C-alpha cells in the first residue's frame, strides 16, 4: 500500500496557469508539447470535422485547460492540456 501512495499524482487547483502565462513562462516547451499531443489525439480520434458554418448558426468556441500533475515528492510528473468547449448559452 505504501508503494502505491508514493506514486500518486496530484493536480493542484491553484496551479492552473493561463495560456498566455504558460506559453511565455519557463516551461513553455513542455506546455507546447502537451498541447500538440492533445491536438494530435483529437485529429487521430476524428473528434471533429471542419465544415462551413451556416449563416444562421453560431459556432462553439473552445479553450485550453492546462494542469500540472505532481508526484508525491513534489516533483513534476507531467504537464497536461485539454481542449474543451466553452460554455454554451441557450437563447431564451
trRosetta pair geometry for C-beta under 8 A, 3 or more apart (Angstrom, degrees):
i j d omega theta_ij theta_ji phi_ij phi_ji
1 4 5.8 -56 -157 33 37 111
1 5 6.6 34 151 -17 69 105
2 5 5.8 -55 -150 36 35 111
2 6 6.3 39 153 -23 66 108
3 6 5.7 -56 -150 34 31 115
3 7 6.8 15 157 -8 64 110
4 7 6.2 -70 -153 41 30 101
4 8 7.3 58 147 -55 62 86
5 8 5.8 -23 -161 -20 41 117
5 72 6.7 88 144 -102 65 153
6 72 5.2 -127 -155 45 38 153
6 73 7.9 27 -165 -41 79 90
7 71 7.3 -49 -146 -146 41 93
7 72 6.8 -43 -39 -8 9 117
8 71 7.7 120 77 -159 49 48
8 72 5.2 78 50 -66 85 102
9 69 4.4 24 173 168 115 118
9 70 6.6 152 -156 70 64 35
9 71 6.4 -36 -101 -92 69 44
9 77 4.7 -83 -121 41 113 168
9 78 7.6 -2 -147 25 143 96
10 69 6.7 150 69 -158 29 70
10 70 5.2 -29 61 60 85 92
10 72 7.6 94 -8 -89 111 51
11 15 7.4 -144 -176 67 62 110
11 67 4.7 -1 -146 180 131 125
11 68 6.9 147 -132 77 77 43
11 69 5.0 -46 -73 -96 84 73
11 70 7.6 151 -86 11 35 77
11 80 7.8 -62 -97 40 131 125
12 15 4.1 63 77 10 106 116
12 68 7.5 -15 36 72 89 92
12 70 7.2 22 -17 4 102 124
13 16 6.7 -31 -173 -16 41 113
15 67 7.7 78 97 -152 89 61
15 68 5.4 -76 136 47 121 112
16 65 7.5 -32 -158 -169 122 76
16 66 6.3 138 -161 79 72 73
16 67 6.1 -29 -107 -96 87 65
17 21 4.5 -128 -173 89 106 115
17 22 4.3 133 104 -61 131 89
17 25 6.8 -73 -153 -9 158 151
17 31 7.9 -72 72 -98 134 143
17 66 5.6 -41 59 90 82 133
17 68 7.9 59 -6 -24 101 109
18 21 4.6 89 54 10 83 103
18 22 6.8 -153 87 -8 40 88
19 22 5.8 -58 -146 37 29 111
19 23 6.2 15 163 -9 66 112
19 63 7.8 -129 -39 -171 132 85
19 64 5.3 98 -92 61 117 120
19 66 6.9 148 -87 -17 60 128
20 23 6.4 -64 -144 42 23 101
20 24 6.2 -3 165 4 63 118
21 24 6.3 -74 -140 51 24 95
21 25 5.5 35 161 -43 66 117
22 25 5.8 -53 -137 22 22 118
22 27 7.2 -51 -158 82 71 92
22 28 6.8 128 147 -108 56 62
22 31 4.3 145 162 -120 111 164
22 66 5.3 -74 -72 172 159 177
23 28 5.2 68 -160 -136 36 103
23 31 6.1 -122 -78 95 57 138
23 32 7.0 85 -120 -64 85 90
24 28 6.5 70 -56 -84 7 128
25 28 5.8 155 62 -55 57 82
25 31 7.7 79 54 -9 103 140
27 30 4.5 -37 177 37 94 119
27 31 6.0 98 118 -23 87 95
27 79 6.6 161 151 -68 132 152
28 31 5.6 -57 -148 39 35 111
28 32 6.2 36 155 -20 69 105
29 32 5.7 -52 -145 36 32 111
29 33 6.3 33 154 -19 64 106
30 33 5.7 -55 -149 37 31 112
30 34 6.4 32 152 -19 65 106
30 79 4.7 101 142 20 111 145
31 34 5.6 -53 -146 36 33 111
31 35 6.3 31 155 -17 66 106
31 66 6.4 -2 -136 -134 109 136
31 79 5.8 -89 -84 149 58 147
31 81 6.8 93 -161 -57 70 128
32 35 5.8 -56 -146 39 30 110
32 36 6.2 31 154 -20 65 107
33 36 5.7 -53 -144 37 30 111
33 37 6.4 35 154 -22 63 104
33 79 7.8 94 69 70 93 116
34 37 5.7 -52 -149 33 30 114
34 38 6.6 29 153 -16 63 105
34 66 7.5 100 99 -131 141 89
34 78 7.6 130 -101 167 120 90
34 79 4.7 -109 -46 107 148 93
34 80 5.9 -159 -160 -122 131 18
34 81 4.3 122 128 -1 105 104
35 38 5.7 -54 -149 37 34 111
35 39 6.2 34 153 -20 66 108
35 64 6.3 -18 -114 -132 113 140
35 81 4.6 -23 -82 76 64 165
36 39 5.6 -53 -143 38 32 113
36 40 6.2 34 156 -20 65 106
37 40 5.9 -55 -147 36 27 111
37 41 6.5 28 153 -19 62 106
37 81 7.7 128 59 47 92 100
38 41 5.7 -56 -151 35 31 112
38 42 6.5 32 152 -20 65 104
38 81 4.9 -110 -12 90 146 92
38 82 6.2 -163 -136 -105 145 33
38 83 5.9 150 142 -13 125 94
39 42 5.7 -52 -151 33 32 112
39 43 6.6 30 152 -15 64 104
39 83 7.1 82 -83 -33 66 138
40 43 5.7 -54 -149 38 33 110
40 44 6.1 34 153 -20 67 108
41 44 5.6 -53 -141 38 31 113
41 45 6.0 16 162 -6 66 112
42 45 6.2 -64 -140 48 24 100
42 47 4.2 -62 -159 22 79 137
42 48 7.2 0 170 14 108 93
42 83 6.3 -18 -59 43 150 136
43 46 7.5 21 180 -75 33 41
43 47 7.6 -54 -56 20 22 94
46 49 7.1 5 -169 -61 89 89
53 57 6.0 -137 -175 79 85 101
53 59 5.5 -62 -108 -65 143 103
54 57 4.4 68 66 11 97 112
60 85 5.4 -12 155 -149 123 110
60 86 6.8 -175 178 47 74 83
60 88 6.1 -32 -122 -90 110 106
61 85 7.4 117 84 -161 48 59
61 86 4.2 8 80 13 97 132
62 83 5.4 21 168 178 131 94
62 84 6.4 160 -157 82 81 34
62 85 5.7 -55 -102 -102 75 41
62 86 6.3 -144 -95 -20 20 82
63 83 7.6 167 83 -152 27 57
63 84 6.0 -26 62 64 75 85
63 86 5.7 83 -13 -74 106 89
64 81 5.6 -18 -167 -166 105 111
64 82 7.2 143 -157 74 56 41
64 83 6.0 -34 -98 -98 63 63
64 84 7.8 130 -117 19 16 79
65 81 6.9 149 76 -158 49 56
65 82 4.7 -16 58 61 101 95
65 83 7.9 -179 16 -86 78 15
65 84 5.4 31 -13 -1 117 125
66 79 7.1 -9 -168 -178 95 95
66 80 7.4 153 -156 85 49 51
66 81 5.2 -17 -102 -103 71 82
67 79 7.5 164 87 -159 46 52
67 80 4.9 -16 65 64 93 98
67 81 7.7 173 23 -82 67 37
67 82 7.9 18 5 1 106 101
68 76 6.0 -61 -172 -132 108 104
68 78 7.8 -178 -153 94 51 41
68 79 5.6 -26 -105 -107 70 72
68 80 7.7 169 -92 21 22 76
69 76 7.5 97 77 -164 49 63
69 77 4.6 -55 107 62 93 112
69 78 5.2 8 50 55 108 79
69 79 7.8 -170 19 -86 74 24
69 80 6.2 42 -14 -6 110 118
70 74 5.9 -19 -177 -146 128 29
70 75 6.8 146 -157 76 79 31
70 76 6.1 -59 -105 -106 67 40
70 77 5.8 140 -149 -4 11 95
71 74 7.0 -36 73 32 76 21
71 75 4.9 1 37 60 117 84
71 76 7.6 27 0 85 87 6
71 77 4.8 130 -50 -66 76 99
76 79 7.1 2 179 -51 125 79
85 88 7.0 -9 147 -40 122 99
